Amino acid sequence: MIGYFEGIDSERGIVWRCSDSLSLREFLRLAHREKVPDHSWLSKTRSRLPHEVHEKVFEFALKIVAERGLVKGERIGVDGSTMEANAAMRAIVRRDNGATYREMLTRMAKESGVETPTIDDLVRLDRARQGKKLSNEDWTSKTDPDAKIAKMKDGSTHLAYKPEHAVDLDTGVIVAASIHAADKGDTTTLGPTLEAAEKNLSAVRVAPTPEGPATSWPIKATIRATCSKSKPRPSKGYLRWHWRR
């Protein structure tokens, strides 16, 4: 929670911030001279928690805000982005033979007549070769097979995931937080994200009904419409989210 609200994305940074802030130490119920847990302890604890634990915590928090009237379930906005995975591109391997990218370049260099290619030779070969493309059908990560090769917003290419959130537009509360493969389009991931939202809203008894179906649309379209001082309506109209038993 502190990492999220303080905008800190590393365990070391969280530990330093908690050690430095008296208010955060009080929030964590740490005594004046009590030491903040080491960053490695945070990593180990988080890795040992199964996904089901995170889901239960999310449901618990959603229940609390719903009891305070902060969940309407009438207008749902969905937005997704790409998030870099904790895996390096240089470690990807071919799916067919397990060869690394460097091993593939070395083989190609030898086939072109360079018996003992240097790093500079491999770099030049990689830049000059035609049809250079890294496909998820051909390449995978040994350390994180679920991560997919994707282009980020800044134009760079990384192994990544696609987090997608469903938000109650009347209150700003996140009602579903799904993770999809980074190479999946919005039209593919929208359905599962709304299904997760329906499940979570049903748990707090504010899910849509046949008499009052919820309205959903991509948040990006809403932002564009709001900026133009018009009614937040996407170009292709509203997506009707009908109740299914």
C-alpha positions, 0 to 999 in steps of 0.5 A, spaced: 500 500 500 505 504 501 509 503 495 502 504 491 500 511 494 507 513 495 509 512 487 515 507 489 516 501 485 522 498 488 522 494 495 529 498 497 525 504 496 519 502 500 524 500 506 528 507 505 521 511 505 518 507 511 525 508 515 525 516 514 518 517 515 515 518 522 508 518 519 509 511 515 512 508 521 506 510 525 501 507 520 505 500 520 505 500 528 513 500 528 516 502 535 520 508 535 527 504 534 524 498 531 527 496 524 523 496 518 523 489 515 529 488 510 527 489 502 529 482 501 523 480 506 518 483 502 520 480 496 520 473 499 513 474 502 510 477 496 513 471 492 510 466 497 503 469 496 498 465 491 494 469 486 488 467 490 490 471 496 491 478 492 484 476 490 481 476 497 484 482 499 482 486 493 475 483 494 475 485 502 477 492 500 472 493 494 467 490 500 469 496 504 468 501 499 461 499 497 459 499 504 460 506 504 456 507 498 462 508 493 461 503 488 455 504 483 456 499 478 452 503 473 457 506 468 464 502 467 470 504 464 475 500 461 482 502 460 489 497 458 496 499 457 503 495 457 507 493 463 514 491 462 515 484 465 521 482 469 525 479 464 530 481 459 529 481 452 537 478 451 534 472 454 529 470 449 530 463 446 527 460 439 521 456 441 523 450 436 530 449 438 532 453 444 537 457 441 538 464 444 538 470 440 546 471 440 546 464 438 542 465 432 546 471 430 553 467 430 550 461 426 548 466 421 555 469 421 558 463 420 553 461 414 555 468 411 563 466 411 565 469 418 568 463 422 569 467 429 564 473 429 566 478 434 560 482 438 561 488 433 560 483 427 554 480 430 551 487 431 552 489 424 549 483 422 543 484 426 542 491 423 543 489 416 539 483 416 532 483 412 526 482 415 528 483 422 522 481 427 521 478 433 515 474 433 511 471 439 510 465 435 518 464 434 521 466 441 519 466 448 523 467 455 526 462 459 525 465 465 518 468 464 514 464 459 508 468 460 511 474 458 510 477 451 514 481 446 510 487 445 512 495 443 511 500 449 508 507 449 515 510 448 516 505 442 521 501 445 520 493 445 520 489 451 517 483 454 511 485 457 504 484 460 497 488 459 494 490 465 487 492 464 482 496 469 475 496 470 473 503 473 466 505 476 466 512 473 461 515 478 466 514 484 473 512 481 473 506 484 477 500 481 472 494 480 476 489 476 484 489 475 486 483 470 492 481 467 492 479 460 498 477 455 501 483 452 500 481 444 492 481 445 488 487 443 483 491 446 477 487 443 480 480 445 481 482 453 475 487 454 470 481 455 474 477 460 475 484 464 468 485 464 466 478 466 471 479 472 468 486 474 461 483 474 463 477 478 466 482 483 460 487 483 456 481 484 460 479 491 458 486 493 451 486 491 451 492 486 452 488 479 447 490 473 440 487 472 436 485 466 432 492 469 438 496 469 444 494 465 450 497 466 454 501 461 461 500 459 466 504 454 473 504 453 476 510 458 480 513 452 474 514 448 471 518 454 477 522 455 477 524 448 470 526 448 470 530 455 476 534 452 472 536 447 467 538 451 462 534 449 458 528 452 463 522 454 460 518 448 465 513 444 464 514 436 461 507 435 456 508 441 455 505 448 457 498 449 451 495 453 453 490 458 447 485 459 446 481 465 447 474 464 445 468 469 
